[in-house]
Amino acid sequence: MDDVGWESGADDVTSVTVRVGELAGVVPDALHFAFEVARDGTALAAARLVVEQVTARAWCGGCAEEFAVGMPPFFWCPRCDRPSQDLRSGRELEITDVEAAAARP
């Protein structure tokens, strides 16, 4: 985790933003806990974790409708009553931003 701060030339990382899809299998509270444990003694020691949750959405090719699949997921188009196999979002697990404090002179 130290590399994140040092590669940017900063002394400390202030925040890390993560996008987590509804179907990614990640429990946000568990992610926050793991982040707090892993950051101790690193350049991220004072950083906060920002979790952006992404709704799971599917696309129906039959009627061109995009719809939320919910939890548990239901891949059946509410508009034309046909199954969908095209998941457009909801499996994300990615770091989208790292903010760092300016390096000290």
C-alpha contacts under 8 A as a table, 3 or more apart, distances in Angstrom:
res1	aa1	res2	aa2	distance
1	M	4	V	5.79
1	M	5	G	7.78
1	M	38	A	7.89
1	M	39	R	7.08
1	M	42	T	6.55
1	M	43	A	7.19
1	M	44	L	7.04
2	D	5	G	5.77
2	D	6	W	6.40
2	D	42	T	5.34
2	D	43	A	5.14
2	D	44	L	7.02
3	D	6	W	5.08
3	D	7	E	5.67
4	V	7	E	5.71
4	V	8	S	6.88
4	V	13	V	7.64
4	V	43	A	7.81
4	V	98	V	7.87
5	G	8	S	5.62
5	G	9	G	6.66
5	G	10	A	5.40
5	G	11	D	6.29
5	G	12	D	5.80
5	G	13	V	5.52
5	G	43	A	5.84
5	G	44	L	7.37
5	G	100	A	6.62
6	W	9	G	5.07
6	W	10	A	5.73
6	W	11	D	6.67
6	W	43	A	7.79
7	E	10	A	7.56
8	S	100	A	7.70
9	G	102	A	7.89
9	G	103	A	6.08
10	A	13	V	7.19
10	A	100	A	5.94
10	A	101	A	5.85
10	A	102	A	5.40
10	A	103	A	4.28
10	A	104	R	7.67
11	D	43	A	6.69
11	D	100	A	7.59
11	D	101	A	6.53
11	D	102	A	6.98
11	D	103	A	5.22
11	D	104	R	6.97
12	D	43	A	4.81
12	D	44	L	6.16
12	D	45	A	7.88
12	D	46	A	7.66
12	D	47	A	7.88
12	D	100	A	5.80
12	D	101	A	5.50
12	D	102	A	7.91
12	D	103	A	7.90
13	V	16	V	7.72
13	V	43	A	5.92
13	V	44	L	5.04
13	V	45	A	7.88
13	V	46	A	7.27
13	V	47	A	5.62
13	V	98	V	7.11
13	V	99	E	5.85
13	V	100	A	4.04
13	V	101	A	5.95
14	T	44	L	6.97
14	T	46	A	6.37
14	T	47	A	4.23
14	T	48	R	6.37
14	T	98	V	7.74
14	T	99	E	5.51
14	T	100	A	5.15
14	T	101	A	6.20
15	S	44	L	7.87
15	S	47	A	4.64
15	S	48	R	4.65
15	S	49	L	5.80
15	S	50	V	7.08
15	S	98	V	5.83
15	S	99	E	5.15
15	S	100	A	7.03
16	V	47	A	6.97
16	V	48	R	6.39
16	V	49	L	5.07
16	V	50	V	6.06
16	V	95	I	7.22
16	V	96	T	7.88
16	V	97	D	5.81
16	V	98	V	4.57
16	V	99	E	6.43
17	T	49	L	6.00
17	T	50	V	4.56
17	T	51	V	5.91
17	T	52	E	7.25
17	T	95	I	5.86
17	T	96	T	5.63
17	T	97	D	4.97
17	T	98	V	6.35
18	V	49	L	7.51
18	V	50	V	6.19
18	V	51	V	5.02
18	V	52	E	6.06
18	V	93	L	6.98
18	V	94	E	5.53
18	V	95	I	4.38
18	V	96	T	5.64
18	V	97	D	7.21
19	R	51	V	5.94
19	R	52	E	4.68
19	R	53	Q	5.88
19	R	54	V	6.70
19	R	92	E	6.34
19	R	93	L	5.61
19	R	94	E	5.37
19	R	95	I	6.43
19	R	96	T	6.71
20	V	24	A	6.56
20	V	26	V	7.21
20	V	51	V	6.81
20	V	52	E	6.11
20	V	53	Q	4.98
20	V	54	V	5.85
20	V	90	G	7.57
20	V	91	R	7.29
20	V	92	E	5.27
20	V	93	L	4.71
20	V	94	E	6.89
21	G	24	A	5.06
21	G	53	Q	5.82
21	G	54	V	4.46
21	G	55	T	6.25
21	G	56	A	6.59
21	G	89	S	7.05
21	G	90	G	3.93
21	G	91	R	4.62
21	G	92	E	4.54
21	G	93	L	6.36
22	E	25	G	7.38
22	E	53	Q	6.72
22	E	54	V	5.81
22	E	55	T	5.45
22	E	56	A	5.52
22	E	71	M	7.80
22	E	90	G	4.94
22	E	91	R	6.63
23	L	26	V	7.87
23	L	56	A	6.55
23	L	90	G	5.17
23	L	91	R	5.10
23	L	92	E	8.00
24	A	90	G	6.61
24	A	91	R	4.45
24	A	92	E	6.15
24	A	93	L	6.60
26	V	30	A	7.63
26	V	31	L	7.11
27	V	30	A	5.31
27	V	31	L	6.27
28	P	31	L	4.97
28	P	32	H	6.22
28	P	51	V	7.30
29	D	32	H	5.14
29	D	33	F	6.26
30	A	33	F	5.05
30	A	34	A	6.12
31	L	34	A	5.14
31	L	35	F	6.07
32	H	35	F	5.13
32	H	36	E	6.27
32	H	49	L	6.75
33	F	36	E	5.22
33	F	37	V	6.40
34	A	37	V	5.18
34	A	38	A	6.08
35	F	38	A	5.16
35	F	39	R	5.97
35	F	49	L	7.29
36	E	39	R	5.45
36	E	40	D	6.80
36	E	45	A	7.99
37	V	40	D	5.97
39	R	42	T	5.54
39	R	43	A	7.49
39	R	44	L	5.18
39	R	45	A	4.93
39	R	46	A	7.97
39	R	47	A	7.85
40	D	44	L	7.28
40	D	45	A	4.96
41	G	44	L	7.83
41	G	45	A	5.95
42	T	45	A	5.36
43	A	46	A	7.75
44	L	47	A	4.93
54	V	89	S	7.18
54	V	90	G	5.69
54	V	92	E	7.43
55	T	68	A	6.89
55	T	70	G	7.77
55	T	89	S	6.84
55	T	90	G	5.50
56	A	68	A	5.75
56	A	69	V	5.80
56	A	70	G	6.61
56	A	87	L	7.52
56	A	88	R	7.39
56	A	89	S	5.04
56	A	90	G	3.75
56	A	91	R	7.36
57	R	66	E	6.62
57	R	67	F	5.35
57	R	68	A	4.30
57	R	69	V	5.57
57	R	87	L	6.08
57	R	88	R	5.48
57	R	89	S	5.19
57	R	90	G	6.47
58	A	66	E	5.60
58	A	67	F	5.46
58	A	68	A	6.35
58	A	69	V	6.44
58	A	75	F	6.98
58	A	84	S	6.85
58	A	85	Q	7.56
58	A	86	D	5.56
58	A	87	L	4.26
58	A	88	R	5.13
58	A	89	S	7.07
59	W	64	A	6.79
59	W	65	E	5.83
59	W	66	E	4.43
59	W	67	F	6.51
59	W	84	S	6.48
59	W	85	Q	7.68
59	W	86	D	5.35
59	W	87	L	6.37
59	W	88	R	6.49
60	C	63	C	5.92
60	C	64	A	5.35
60	C	65	E	5.22
60	C	66	E	6.28
60	C	77	C	6.29
60	C	82	R	7.74
60	C	83	P	7.50
60	C	84	S	5.29
60	C	85	Q	7.80
60	C	86	D	7.05
61	G	64	A	5.15
61	G	65	E	7.35
61	G	84	S	7.40
62	G	80	C	7.66
62	G	82	R	7.64
63	C	79	R	7.59
63	C	80	C	6.61
65	E	77	C	7.53
65	E	79	R	7.17
67	F	77	C	7.11
67	F	78	P	7.63
69	V	72	P	7.88
69	V	73	P	5.00
69	V	74	F	5.05
69	V	75	F	5.80
69	V	76	W	7.85
70	G	73	P	4.95
70	G	74	F	6.48
71	M	74	F	7.48
75	F	83	P	5.80
75	F	84	S	5.38
75	F	85	Q	7.14
76	W	81	D	6.20
76	W	82	R	5.58
76	W	83	P	4.32
76	W	84	S	5.84
77	C	80	C	5.82
77	C	81	D	5.02
77	C	82	R	5.30
77	C	83	P	5.96
77	C	84	S	6.57
78	P	81	D	5.52
78	P	82	R	7.90
84	S	87	L	7.83
87	L	90	G	7.63
89	S	92	E	7.08
95	I	98	V	7.73
